[in-house]
Amino acid sequence: MTTMLAHGASGWLNLLMFVCVRLGFNMLRLGPIGIVLLLRIRAGSSHAAAR
């Protein structure tokens, strides 16, 4: 895809590439947050089961 962009692809391909990169960065940002939340929930449920 980057080769096509370098050789002057149409504008919609630039937009598609921008959307893909933005979604990738969102996944990189939200991935660790999801893991932390999952660990909190799991720790809370195991702590509640011990009571």
PDB file of N, CA, C and O in Angstrom:
ATOM      1  N   MET A   1       0.825  -1.182   0.000  1.00  0.00           N
ATOM      2  CA  MET A   1       0.000   0.000   0.000  1.00  0.00           C
ATOM      3  C   MET A   1       0.873   1.251   0.000  1.00  0.00           C
ATOM      4  O   MET A   1       0.537   2.233  -0.662  1.00  0.00           O
ATOM      5  N   THR A   2       1.971   1.232   0.720  1.00  0.00           N
ATOM      6  CA  THR A   2       2.837   2.412   0.739  1.00  0.00           C
ATOM      7  C   THR A   2       3.496   2.645  -0.616  1.00  0.00           C
ATOM      8  O   THR A   2       3.790   3.786  -0.973  1.00  0.00           O
ATOM      9  N   THR A   3       3.729   1.579  -1.370  1.00  0.00           N
ATOM     10  CA  THR A   3       4.296   1.737  -2.713  1.00  0.00           C
ATOM     11  C   THR A   3       3.313   2.463  -3.624  1.00  0.00           C
ATOM     12  O   THR A   3       3.703   3.335  -4.401  1.00  0.00           O
ATOM     13  N   MET A   4       2.050   2.105  -3.526  1.00  0.00           N
ATOM     14  CA  MET A   4       1.038   2.780  -4.349  1.00  0.00           C
ATOM     15  C   MET A   4       0.921   4.243  -3.967  1.00  0.00           C
ATOM     16  O   MET A   4       0.761   5.104  -4.831  1.00  0.00           O
ATOM     17  N   LEU A   5       1.001   4.530  -2.667  1.00  0.00           N
ATOM     18  CA  LEU A   5       0.924   5.923  -2.228  1.00  0.00           C
ATOM     19  C   LEU A   5       2.123   6.719  -2.718  1.00  0.00           C
ATOM     20  O   LEU A   5       1.984   7.889  -3.075  1.00  0.00           O
ATOM     21  N   ALA A   6       3.296   6.099  -2.739  1.00  0.00           N
ATOM     22  CA  ALA A   6       4.502   6.796  -3.187  1.00  0.00           C
ATOM     23  C   ALA A   6       4.462   7.099  -4.680  1.00  0.00           C
ATOM     24  O   ALA A   6       5.080   8.060  -5.138  1.00  0.00           O
ATOM     25  N   HIS A   7       3.734   6.278  -5.440  1.00  0.00           N
ATOM     26  CA  HIS A   7       3.655   6.484  -6.884  1.00  0.00           C
ATOM     27  C   HIS A   7       2.431   7.274  -7.308  1.00  0.00           C
ATOM     28  O   HIS A   7       2.055   7.262  -8.480  1.00  0.00           O
ATOM     29  N   GLY A   8       1.807   7.962  -6.360  1.00  0.00           N
ATOM     30  CA  GLY A   8       0.709   8.875  -6.702  1.00  0.00           C
ATOM     31  C   GLY A   8      -0.640   8.212  -6.840  1.00  0.00           C
ATOM     32  O   GLY A   8      -1.319   8.407  -7.848  1.00  0.00           O
ATOM     33  N   ALA A   9      -1.044   7.436  -5.860  1.00  0.00           N
ATOM     34  CA  ALA A   9      -2.359   6.806  -5.892  1.00  0.00           C
ATOM     35  C   ALA A   9      -3.449   7.863  -5.681  1.00  0.00           C
ATOM     36  O   ALA A   9      -3.159   9.015  -5.357  1.00  0.00           O
ATOM     37  N   SER A  10      -4.688   7.454  -5.870  1.00  0.00           N
ATOM     38  CA  SER A  10      -5.789   8.400  -5.759  1.00  0.00           C
ATOM     39  C   SER A  10      -6.018   8.813  -4.296  1.00  0.00           C
ATOM     40  O   SER A  10      -5.483   8.200  -3.373  1.00  0.00           O
ATOM     41  N   GLY A  11      -6.813   9.852  -4.114  1.00  0.00           N
ATOM     42  CA  GLY A  11      -7.026  10.430  -2.797  1.00  0.00           C
ATOM     43  C   GLY A  11      -7.739   9.514  -1.823  1.00  0.00           C
ATOM     44  O   GLY A  11      -7.465   9.564  -0.624  1.00  0.00           O
ATOM     45  N   TRP A  12      -8.657   8.671  -2.312  1.00  0.00           N
ATOM     46  CA  TRP A  12      -9.385   7.780  -1.402  1.00  0.00           C
ATOM     47  C   TRP A  12      -8.453   6.776  -0.755  1.00  0.00           C
ATOM     48  O   TRP A  12      -8.710   6.325   0.361  1.00  0.00           O
ATOM     49  N   LEU A  13      -7.366   6.413  -1.441  1.00  0.00           N
ATOM     50  CA  LEU A  13      -6.409   5.482  -0.862  1.00  0.00           C
ATOM     51  C   LEU A  13      -5.636   6.146   0.275  1.00  0.00           C
ATOM     52  O   LEU A  13      -5.310   5.502   1.272  1.00  0.00           O
ATOM     53  N   ASN A  14      -5.347   7.428   0.118  1.00  0.00           N
ATOM     54  CA  ASN A  14      -4.717   8.167   1.215  1.00  0.00           C
ATOM     55  C   ASN A  14      -5.632   8.208   2.428  1.00  0.00           C
ATOM     56  O   ASN A  14      -5.173   8.049   3.559  1.00  0.00           O
ATOM     57  N   LEU A  15      -6.916   8.419   2.201  1.00  0.00           N
ATOM     58  CA  LEU A  15      -7.882   8.438   3.290  1.00  0.00           C
ATOM     59  C   LEU A  15      -7.982   7.068   3.954  1.00  0.00           C
ATOM     60  O   LEU A  15      -8.049   6.981   5.180  1.00  0.00           O
ATOM     61  N   LEU A  16      -7.992   6.011   3.169  1.00  0.00           N
ATOM     62  CA  LEU A  16      -8.043   4.657   3.709  1.00  0.00           C
ATOM     63  C   LEU A  16      -6.805   4.363   4.555  1.00  0.00           C
ATOM     64  O   LEU A  16      -6.908   3.755   5.621  1.00  0.00           O
ATOM     65  N   MET A  17      -5.661   4.785   4.090  1.00  0.00           N
ATOM     66  CA  MET A  17      -4.413   4.575   4.844  1.00  0.00           C
ATOM     67  C   MET A  17      -4.444   5.346   6.157  1.00  0.00           C
ATOM     68  O   MET A  17      -4.006   4.834   7.187  1.00  0.00           O
ATOM     69  N   PHE A  18      -4.955   6.568   6.128  1.00  0.00           N
ATOM     70  CA  PHE A  18      -5.070   7.367   7.337  1.00  0.00           C
ATOM     71  C   PHE A  18      -5.984   6.689   8.360  1.00  0.00           C
ATOM     72  O   PHE A  18      -5.659   6.640   9.546  1.00  0.00           O
ATOM     73  N   VAL A  19      -7.118   6.171   7.905  1.00  0.00           N
ATOM     74  CA  VAL A  19      -8.058   5.498   8.805  1.00  0.00           C
ATOM     75  C   VAL A  19      -7.414   4.250   9.404  1.00  0.00           C
ATOM     76  O   VAL A  19      -7.569   3.997  10.599  1.00  0.00           O
ATOM     77  N   CYS A  20      -6.700   3.470   8.608  1.00  0.00           N
ATOM     78  CA  CYS A  20      -6.047   2.259   9.114  1.00  0.00           C
ATOM     79  C   CYS A  20      -4.981   2.594  10.151  1.00  0.00           C
ATOM     80  O   CYS A  20      -4.892   1.921  11.178  1.00  0.00           O
ATOM     81  N   VAL A  21      -4.183   3.606   9.907  1.00  0.00           N
ATOM     82  CA  VAL A  21      -3.144   4.001  10.862  1.00  0.00           C
ATOM     83  C   VAL A  21      -3.771   4.519  12.150  1.00  0.00           C
ATOM     84  O   VAL A  21      -3.302   4.201  13.243  1.00  0.00           O
ATOM     85  N   ARG A  22      -4.818   5.307  12.023  1.00  0.00           N
ATOM     86  CA  ARG A  22      -5.483   5.841  13.215  1.00  0.00           C
ATOM     87  C   ARG A  22      -6.096   4.732  14.063  1.00  0.00           C
ATOM     88  O   ARG A  22      -5.980   4.755  15.289  1.00  0.00           O
ATOM     89  N   LEU A  23      -6.742   3.766  13.428  1.00  0.00           N
ATOM     90  CA  LEU A  23      -7.314   2.642  14.170  1.00  0.00           C
ATOM     91  C   LEU A  23      -6.222   1.796  14.816  1.00  0.00           C
ATOM     92  O   LEU A  23      -6.414   1.276  15.915  1.00  0.00           O
ATOM     93  N   GLY A  24      -5.094   1.654  14.154  1.00  0.00           N
ATOM     94  CA  GLY A  24      -3.982   0.920  14.738  1.00  0.00           C
ATOM     95  C   GLY A  24      -3.456   1.595  15.992  1.00  0.00           C
ATOM     96  O   GLY A  24      -3.174   0.925  16.985  1.00  0.00           O
ATOM     97  N   PHE A  25      -3.322   2.907  15.959  1.00  0.00           N
ATOM     98  CA  PHE A  25      -2.871   3.635  17.145  1.00  0.00           C
ATOM     99  C   PHE A  25      -3.899   3.553  18.275  1.00  0.00           C
ATOM    100  O   PHE A  25      -3.535   3.488  19.449  1.00  0.00           O
ATOM    101  N   ASN A  26      -5.176   3.556  17.914  1.00  0.00           N
ATOM    102  CA  ASN A  26      -6.205   3.408  18.948  1.00  0.00           C
ATOM    103  C   ASN A  26      -6.088   2.046  19.623  1.00  0.00           C
ATOM    104  O   ASN A  26      -6.224   1.951  20.842  1.00  0.00           O
ATOM    105  N   MET A  27      -5.840   0.996  18.854  1.00  0.00           N
ATOM    106  CA  MET A  27      -5.691  -0.335  19.438  1.00  0.00           C
ATOM    107  C   MET A  27      -4.448  -0.403  20.322  1.00  0.00           C
ATOM    108  O   MET A  27      -4.469  -1.051  21.368  1.00  0.00           O
ATOM    109  N   LEU A  28      -3.369   0.258  19.912  1.00  0.00           N
ATOM    110  CA  LEU A  28      -2.163   0.283  20.748  1.00  0.00           C
ATOM    111  C   LEU A  28      -2.414   1.011  22.066  1.00  0.00           C
ATOM    112  O   LEU A  28      -1.854   0.650  23.102  1.00  0.00           O
ATOM    113  N   ARG A  29      -3.245   2.021  22.017  1.00  0.00           N
ATOM    114  CA  ARG A  29      -3.536   2.806  23.212  1.00  0.00           C
ATOM    115  C   ARG A  29      -4.528   2.073  24.113  1.00  0.00           C
ATOM    116  O   ARG A  29      -4.365   2.073  25.333  1.00  0.00           O
ATOM    117  N   LEU A  30      -5.546   1.455  23.535  1.00  0.00           N
ATOM    118  CA  LEU A  30      -6.594   0.839  24.332  1.00  0.00           C
ATOM    119  C   LEU A  30      -6.251  -0.568  24.799  1.00  0.00           C
ATOM    120  O   LEU A  30      -6.871  -1.060  25.742  1.00  0.00           O
ATOM    121  N   GLY A  31      -5.297  -1.225  24.180  1.00  0.00           N
ATOM    122  CA  GLY A  31      -4.925  -2.576  24.568  1.00  0.00           C
ATOM    123  C   GLY A  31      -4.467  -2.685  26.009  1.00  0.00           C
ATOM    124  O   GLY A  31      -5.030  -3.478  26.763  1.00  0.00           O
ATOM    125  N   PRO A  32      -3.464  -1.917  26.423  1.00  0.00           N
ATOM    126  CA  PRO A  32      -3.023  -1.989  27.816  1.00  0.00           C
ATOM    127  C   PRO A  32      -4.103  -1.560  28.813  1.00  0.00           C
ATOM    128  O   PRO A  32      -4.156  -2.093  29.921  1.00  0.00           O
ATOM    129  N   ILE A  33      -4.956  -0.619  28.444  1.00  0.00           N
ATOM    130  CA  ILE A  33      -6.035  -0.191  29.337  1.00  0.00           C
ATOM    131  C   ILE A  33      -7.004  -1.345  29.567  1.00  0.00           C
ATOM    132  O   ILE A  33      -7.462  -1.559  30.690  1.00  0.00           O
ATOM    133  N   GLY A  34      -7.317  -2.088  28.507  1.00  0.00           N
ATOM    134  CA  GLY A  34      -8.206  -3.235  28.639  1.00  0.00           C
ATOM    135  C   GLY A  34      -7.612  -4.325  29.518  1.00  0.00           C
ATOM    136  O   GLY A  34      -8.328  -4.965  30.288  1.00  0.00           O
ATOM    137  N   ILE A  35      -6.310  -4.538  29.405  1.00  0.00           N
ATOM    138  CA  ILE A  35      -5.653  -5.549  30.233  1.00  0.00           C
ATOM    139  C   ILE A  35      -5.696  -5.144  31.700  1.00  0.00           C
ATOM    140  O   ILE A  35      -5.962  -5.980  32.564  1.00  0.00           O
ATOM    141  N   VAL A  36      -5.437  -3.878  31.990  1.00  0.00           N
ATOM    142  CA  VAL A  36      -5.478  -3.392  33.373  1.00  0.00           C
ATOM    143  C   VAL A  36      -6.885  -3.541  33.940  1.00  0.00           C
ATOM    144  O   VAL A  36      -7.047  -3.979  35.079  1.00  0.00           O
ATOM    145  N   LEU A  37      -7.897  -3.186  33.167  1.00  0.00           N
ATOM    146  CA  LEU A  37      -9.277  -3.321  33.652  1.00  0.00           C
ATOM    147  C   LEU A  37      -9.642  -4.781  33.882  1.00  0.00           C
ATOM    148  O   LEU A  37     -10.311  -5.107  34.863  1.00  0.00           O
ATOM    149  N   LEU A  38      -9.210  -5.653  32.991  1.00  0.00           N
ATOM    150  CA  LEU A  38      -9.479  -7.075  33.161  1.00  0.00           C
ATOM    151  C   LEU A  38      -8.809  -7.621  34.415  1.00  0.00           C
ATOM    152  O   LEU A  38      -9.409  -8.408  35.145  1.00  0.00           O
ATOM    153  N   LEU A  39      -7.585  -7.215  34.667  1.00  0.00           N
ATOM    154  CA  LEU A  39      -6.889  -7.669  35.873  1.00  0.00           C
ATOM    155  C   LEU A  39      -7.554  -7.142  37.137  1.00  0.00           C
ATOM    156  O   LEU A  39      -7.614  -7.849  38.143  1.00  0.00           O
ATOM    157  N   ARG A  40      -8.053  -5.908  37.102  1.00  0.00           N
ATOM    158  CA  ARG A  40      -8.772  -5.362  38.258  1.00  0.00           C
ATOM    159  C   ARG A  40     -10.032  -6.149  38.550  1.00  0.00           C
ATOM    160  O   ARG A  40     -10.323  -6.455  39.706  1.00  0.00           O
ATOM    161  N   ILE A  41     -10.783  -6.478  37.509  1.00  0.00           N
ATOM    162  CA  ILE A  41     -12.022  -7.230  37.684  1.00  0.00           C
ATOM    163  C   ILE A  41     -11.713  -8.628  38.209  1.00  0.00           C
ATOM    164  O   ILE A  41     -12.388  -9.125  39.111  1.00  0.00           O
ATOM    165  N   ARG A  42     -10.700  -9.251  37.643  1.00  0.00           N
ATOM    166  CA  ARG A  42     -10.334 -10.600  38.076  1.00  0.00           C
ATOM    167  C   ARG A  42      -9.849 -10.587  39.525  1.00  0.00           C
ATOM    168  O   ARG A  42     -10.186 -11.492  40.288  1.00  0.00           O
ATOM    169  N   ALA A  43      -9.076  -9.593  39.915  1.00  0.00           N
ATOM    170  CA  ALA A  43      -8.590  -9.502  41.291  1.00  0.00           C
ATOM    171  C   ALA A  43      -9.765  -9.247  42.238  1.00  0.00           C
ATOM    172  O   ALA A  43      -9.807  -9.807  43.333  1.00  0.00           O
ATOM    173  N   GLY A  44     -10.702  -8.421  41.833  1.00  0.00           N
ATOM    174  CA  GLY A  44     -11.857  -8.142  42.675  1.00  0.00           C
ATOM    175  C   GLY A  44     -12.740  -9.368  42.845  1.00  0.00           C
ATOM    176  O   GLY A  44     -13.265  -9.605  43.933  1.00  0.00           O
ATOM    177  N   SER A  45     -12.913 -10.150  41.784  1.00  0.00           N
ATOM    178  CA  SER A  45     -13.765 -11.335  41.898  1.00  0.00           C
ATOM    179  C   SER A  45     -13.094 -12.422  42.733  1.00  0.00           C
ATOM    180  O   SER A  45     -13.775 -13.136  43.470  1.00  0.00           O
ATOM    181  N   SER A  46     -11.782 -12.559  42.632  1.00  0.00           N
ATOM    182  CA  SER A  46     -11.101 -13.564  43.442  1.00  0.00           C
ATOM    183  C   SER A  46     -11.058 -13.139  44.911  1.00  0.00           C
ATOM    184  O   SER A  46     -11.102 -13.978  45.810  1.00  0.00           O
ATOM    185  N   HIS A  47     -10.972 -11.835  45.141  1.00  0.00           N
ATOM    186  CA  HIS A  47     -10.976 -11.324  46.514  1.00  0.00           C
ATOM    187  C   HIS A  47     -12.362 -11.517  47.128  1.00  0.00           C
ATOM    188  O   HIS A  47     -12.475 -11.843  48.310  1.00  0.00           O
ATOM    189  N   ALA A  48     -13.415 -11.316  46.334  1.00  0.00           N
ATOM    190  CA  ALA A  48     -14.780 -11.491  46.837  1.00  0.00           C
ATOM    191  C   ALA A  48     -15.086 -12.968  47.068  1.00  0.00           C
ATOM    192  O   ALA A  48     -15.837 -13.298  47.986  1.00  0.00           O
ATOM    193  N   ALA A  49     -14.525 -13.858  46.262  1.00  0.00           N
ATOM    194  CA  ALA A  49     -14.756 -15.295  46.442  1.00  0.00           C
ATOM    195  C   ALA A  49     -14.061 -15.822  47.687  1.00  0.00           C
ATOM    196  O   ALA A  49     -14.494 -16.820  48.262  1.00  0.00           O
ATOM    197  N   ALA A  50     -12.987 -15.163  48.111  1.00  0.00           N
ATOM    198  CA  ALA A  50     -12.245 -15.608  49.296  1.00  0.00           C
ATOM    199  C   ALA A  50     -12.986 -15.282  50.576  1.00  0.00           C
ATOM    200  O   ALA A  50     -12.698 -15.861  51.623  1.00  0.00           O
ATOM    201  N   ARG A  51     -13.940 -14.357  50.507  1.00  0.00           N
ATOM    202  CA  ARG A  51     -14.686 -13.966  51.720  1.00  0.00           C
ATOM    203  C   ARG A  51     -15.699 -14.991  52.130  1.00  0.00           C
ATOM    204  O   ARG A  51     -16.399 -14.803  53.124  1.00  0.00           O
TER     205      ARG A  51
END
